[in-house]
Amino acid sequence: MNLTRKTLRAILALILCAMWLSACDEIKDYFSSKSFVEVAAERTKLINGLESYMSIDEARGKLSAWEVLEQSSLKPNDKRPPFNIYKVAVKNYSHLGVAGELQLEFFNSRLVSTWFYPEDFNRYIALLKNEEGIIFQESRHGTKEATTAPYTRTWTYKDYKELQYVGWEDTRLRDELNLWIKRYS
């Protein structure tokens, strides 16, 4: 009986260890294979008809003139996987009848996120709720967030200039960008 109890404890310990390891993001990230340029077949809605994984040219075709805020990439002889960031701003953008500035962020030529800085923030939040059904909840990070299937995270925040904005991102692409930084920076 004593041997059986020890054996059961050992088996239980192994099962718990296996469960812990399978849930550990660090281990999953280490063993997962990413190209960092793949375009997923399923896109997710961002703002006003823009979708994740859109190319820079696709997005440019849907928007008026934009100003480049950031364009950075690795040196040509760098051995790491590609890492190109391209951020733009569209002045005098309007969504749901509210004017503001729209910013877009691309990672390796794929649209990751959009940030809208509405001139009337409170009116815009009310319109998002009434027109698009986006209801923000307090998150554990102190932001207000909402999620929309399949992969959209929407949040409100203030930037470093204390300007309020609403952001949309594809959680898969954000995780991929963060994984690149974790592995290669």
Protein Blocks (a to p, Z undefined) as FASTA:
>chain_A
ZZmmmmmmmmmmmmmmmmmmmmmmklmmmmpccehlaccfbdcddeehiaehiafklmmm
mpccdddfbdcdddfklcbdcddddddddehiaeehiacddddddeehiafbdcdddfbl
mlmmmmmmmmnopacdddfkopacddddfkbccdddddfkopacdddddfklmmmmmmmm
mmmZZ
